[in-house]
Amino acid sequence: LRRLVPEEPVLSNASICSFKQLQIEAVCIDDVMRNQDVSAKEVLLDFETKSLRDTRDILTKVSNLKDAYNYIEDNPHPRLWRLFAETALEQLELAWAEKAFVRYEDYQGIQFVKRLKLLDDKVKQKAEVHAYFQHFDEAELLYREIDRKDLAIHLRERLGDWFRVIQLARPGPTEVAVPNSEQLLTNAYS
């Protein structure tokens, strides 16, 4: 329902399992009863509400985040604010992302945006956004592209990926070896 007006119906023979974060999870009971060896992926269906679909459409089709912000203000929901914040972060629109995190009441997100604003380089900001979304390989690649191997190593240290730290710390033709790199592994796993 949107303001006591029902959304358009979706025709399906599935039964609703759960409704959370503007997504409906349903199961096709008839298919399960006919064939009990069927995998869960084949019988579980996900449906998004109209407001979630509309918000996704607005965020992908409209380059102006103000229109999407106004739409979400008219149809507020924490999931919509989170989606808006993530899109704003991907576009490095930090002011919009901060507003959305405030509306979403995500203190960690607000602090993350504040840390991003302190970075002087857009590529570093983009790498940190990738790390925030747990796309660590892309973040590492961005750091290495701007010749900041130290930041790539620091990223892997924060993750506790000591094998990758040692790989990154190996000297190239013009670099100096990091002393005690094997000691890092010993300390990490002892």
Solvent accessible surface area in square Angstrom, and as a share of the most:
residue,aa,sasa,rsa
1,L,148,0.74
2,R,66,0.24
3,R,177,0.64
4,L,159,0.79
5,V,96,0.55
6,P,96,0.60
7,E,49,0.22
8,E,83,0.37
9,P,115,0.72
10,V,83,0.48
11,L,171,0.85
12,S,57,0.37
13,N,104,0.53
14,A,20,0.16
15,S,53,0.34
16,I,126,0.64
17,C,72,0.43
18,S,37,0.24
19,F,119,0.50
20,K,140,0.59
21,Q,80,0.36
22,L,19,0.10
23,Q,57,0.25
24,I,42,0.21
25,E,61,0.27
26,A,3,0.02
27,V,22,0.13
28,C,11,0.07
29,I,81,0.41
30,D,72,0.37
31,D,47,0.25
32,V,48,0.28
33,M,133,0.59
34,R,182,0.66
35,N,79,0.40
36,Q,142,0.63
37,D,135,0.70
38,V,34,0.20
39,S,57,0.36
40,A,61,0.47
41,K,186,0.79
42,E,118,0.53
43,V,9,0.05
44,L,70,0.35
45,L,61,0.30
46,D,102,0.53
47,F,50,0.21
48,E,44,0.20
49,T,17,0.10
50,K,66,0.28
51,S,11,0.07
52,L,0,0.00
53,R,83,0.30
54,D,33,0.17
55,T,0,0.00
56,R,83,0.30
57,D,66,0.34
58,I,39,0.20
59,L,12,0.06
60,T,111,0.65
61,K,159,0.67
62,V,50,0.29
63,S,109,0.70
64,N,74,0.38
65,L,7,0.04
66,K,105,0.44
67,D,71,0.37
68,A,2,0.02
69,Y,28,0.11
70,N,61,0.31
71,Y,42,0.16
72,I,0,0.00
73,E,74,0.33
74,D,86,0.44
75,N,24,0.12
76,P,82,0.52
77,H,53,0.24
78,P,70,0.44
79,R,24,0.09
80,L,1,0.00
81,W,7,0.02
82,R,77,0.28
83,L,21,0.10
84,F,0,0.00
85,A,0,0.00
86,E,52,0.24
87,T,19,0.11
88,A,0,0.00
89,L,0,0.00
90,E,93,0.42
91,Q,81,0.36
92,L,32,0.16
93,E,76,0.34
94,L,21,0.11
95,A,63,0.49
96,W,52,0.18
97,A,0,0.00
98,E,36,0.16
99,K,96,0.41
100,A,0,0.00
101,F,4,0.02
102,V,81,0.47
103,R,102,0.37
104,Y,58,0.22
105,E,152,0.68
106,D,32,0.17
107,Y,149,0.57
108,Q,144,0.64
109,G,0,0.00
110,I,29,0.14
111,Q,55,0.24
112,F,9,0.04
113,V,0,0.00
114,K,95,0.40
115,R,143,0.52
116,L,1,0.01
117,K,98,0.41
118,L,150,0.75
119,L,58,0.29
120,D,127,0.66
121,D,46,0.24
122,K,128,0.54
123,V,49,0.28
124,K,31,0.13
125,Q,13,0.06
126,K,66,0.28
127,A,0,0.00
128,E,32,0.14
129,V,4,0.02
130,H,44,0.20
131,A,13,0.10
132,Y,80,0.30
133,F,46,0.19
134,Q,134,0.60
135,H,86,0.39
136,F,54,0.23
137,D,100,0.52
138,E,82,0.37
139,A,0,0.00
140,E,7,0.03
141,L,98,0.49
142,L,35,0.17
143,Y,6,0.02
144,R,115,0.42
145,E,116,0.52
146,I,50,0.26
147,D,125,0.65
148,R,81,0.30
149,K,60,0.26
150,D,77,0.40
151,L,43,0.21
152,A,0,0.00
153,I,29,0.15
154,H,92,0.41
155,L,3,0.01
156,R,19,0.07
157,E,66,0.29
158,R,125,0.46
159,L,73,0.36
160,G,31,0.30
161,D,47,0.25
162,W,56,0.20
163,F,125,0.52
164,R,64,0.23
165,V,2,0.01
166,I,11,0.06
167,Q,94,0.42
168,L,5,0.03
169,A,9,0.07
170,R,145,0.53
171,P,68,0.43
172,G,30,0.28
173,P,145,0.91
174,T,130,0.75
175,E,82,0.37
176,V,135,0.78
177,A,57,0.44
178,V,65,0.37
179,P,106,0.67
180,N,111,0.57
181,S,17,0.11
182,E,118,0.53
183,Q,86,0.38
184,L,52,0.26
185,L,39,0.19
186,T,77,0.45
187,N,95,0.49
188,A,39,0.31
189,Y,144,0.55
190,S,119,0.77
